[in-house]
Amino acid sequence: MKKSILIGVLAALMLFAFTACENNATTGVEQLVVTKIEVTSEAPSLFAGEAYDEEGLTVVATRLDGTTFEVPESDYTFTKAAKVEAKDGELTTVGSVSYDGYTYGNKVKAANVEAYVYTIDKLVAEGSVATYYFIYDSAATVTSDYNASAYTVTAQALDDDDNVIYSRALNYLATEDASWTADTDSEYKVTATAPAKDEAGSGKVKFELNGALATDNASAEAAEVNALYQLDDVESVSIALKDAETEFIVGDTIASKYDMVDGTSLFTVTLNYVSGYTADSAAFTLAFTNASDVAQTTVPAGSMTVTATDTVSKLKASLTVNTTDNYIKSFTATYAADATVKGGEKLLKDLVTIMPSWAGTATPSTFEATFTVSDNDGTMPETVADGKTWAFTVTLTNAESKAEPAVLVVTAGEKTTTVEEAEAAKD
């Protein structure tokens, strides 16, 4: 009996709860579930090939209870359309947005993103008549930096009567190392055409679409403006070592040791133009002097002056370089042939032969090596069997040495060979 009463009470409670839910207009679940999304931001105007600016999007979502909210950028994904065809004056789908949050049955369709997409028909360049410098050579090379601020380049979409229906100014970005070379992100590129003769005069600056705009608007008409071109002249030259670590060793014969026939392997001679443009000299000659301005055939002590003369302009530049006293860059250390050292006894320094390798060609006529032997202070370990070898480290202590230590290999034996015995063995 009690069990039946309990069941009845539970049923009544469940019915009350169900009725309460029906009378409640909004539940927590209905406020969370999204049923659709749409783009409410104004459709922008674009040129074919121009990237859509996602930051301008406003996406609104509708919940199951009919309320709406603006979707934060982190909760939707913009997908660019695979292909966009320009329809001048008409809305065109350029992509779509999809909601990344919880949706009703996961059936919320993506919303289209639309824009007015136009085809570029022509470019218009406006600005003052700029002045540039050029070198009269096979290519009439323009040596001045392109001045993008001197012009406003506008892209135009035209109707059938050549009326402008949409236009905007284009952006120009140059590569870091060449101002007449457009960066990949630049919307237009520039070509300079200087006079095809060896005198100042008028020329052209041509503007064309670049990158994706050029691909999607291939028939767009380029723009040209007049410009003044002045001949650029070399006003000075400068000389520098290609490698600042290059050493000129005192006493070396310049022509043979350093191959100074034209000097291009060691020196760079730079042509400095009026416009600020620089270029390497194609050919130059070198002359070498010391402080007394006497022609040198060998490298002098202290320093030397190198004078370069550009073959074409005949302009000169000088560079003073410090010279280096001859030094030992490496050496070998050997022990007397067939000489041995008994375990526990020291090797004899008089039996060590040092063979230095000098940096320069002018080696001293006499040289006496001074050195130290490390590793047991030159003592042969008693653990080394007769006939076996032991390696010692030899450090050259002469002031002329810049060499790293060398390895000296010595043979262990029953006795230590004396200097007299080593000398006798030579005979």
C-alpha positions, 0 to 999 in steps of 0.5 A: 500500500505504501509503495503505491502511494509513493509511486503516485506522489512521484508521478504527480511531481513529474507532471508538475515539472513537465507543465512548468517547463511548457509554461516557461518561454525560454530555457537555458538550452534554447539560449545556447543553440544557434539555428542560423548565421548571416552576414550583416556588414555592408558589402564592400567594392573590390577589384577582381584579384583583390583580397577580401578584408575579413576584419570588416565582417559582421556576423550575426547568429540567431538562437533557438529562442529567436534572440540574436547576437554578434558572433566574435571573430574567434567563433566563425571561419571565413573561407575564400571562394575558389573562383570569383567572377567580376560582375560590375555593379552586381553583388558577387559571392566572394566567400562564406562564413561558417559557425564554429560553436554549437548549432541545432543538429549541426545543420546550420548552413554557412552564410555567403559573403558578398561584395561588388566586384569590378574589372579594372579597365585602365590605370591613371597616373597623376603627379608632378614631372619627376626627375631621374638620373640615368647612365647611358649604356646598353640598357640606359640604366636608371640610377635614381630611386623610384619616387612613389610619392610623386604619383597617384596611381588609380585603377578604374572600372568603366562602363560601356560608355567609358564612364568610371563606375568604380575607382581607387588608388593603388598601393606600391611596395618596392623590394628592399634592394631595388626601388624599381622592382615591385614587391610581390604584395605591390598592387602595381609595378613601374618601368622607367624608359630613359632617353636612348641617347647620350644626353639629358632629356625626356623619357617615360615612367610606365605603370602596370598592374602587379600580382593577382590584380594583373592576373585577374585584369590582364586586359587593363590599360597601363598608364604612362607619364613623362619624366625628366632624365639627367645623365648621371656622372661618377663624382668619386671612387672609393677602394676597400679590401674585399676581406678585412682579414687579408694580411700583407706580410712585410717583405713579400713581393706584391706582384707575385704573392698577391697577384696584383695585376688588376687587384680584383681578387683583393680589392673592390673599387666603387664608383660613386655617382652624383645621384647616390647610385654606386657600382663596382668599377669594371676595371682599375689599376693599382699602385703601391707606396710607402710613407715616403711615396716611393714605389714599392715592389715589396710590402713595407713595414708598418703600413702601405698605401694602395691607390686605385685608378678607375680605367674609365673615369680616371678618378683615383682613391687611396687606402692605407692598410697595415702590414704584418711582420712575418710570423710562424703560422704552423710548425712540425716537431720530430724526434731524432730517427731511431732515438728512444727514451727510457721509461721514467726519464726525460726526452732530450730537447737537443734531439727535437727538430722544429720545422716552422712554416712562415706566413710570408715568403721572406723567411729569416736567414737564421732561426733558433726555435725555443719551445716547451714540452708538456705531458709529464714535463717531457718524461716518458711514462714507465708504463709505455712498453719498449718499442711503443710510442708516446705523444707529447705536446710541443709549444713554440715560444718564439715571439714570431710564432702564432702557431698552435701547439704541435704533437711530438711522437717519441719511442720508448726503449731500454735506454735513452739515446744520447745526443752523441749516439744520435749524431753518430747514427746519422753518419 
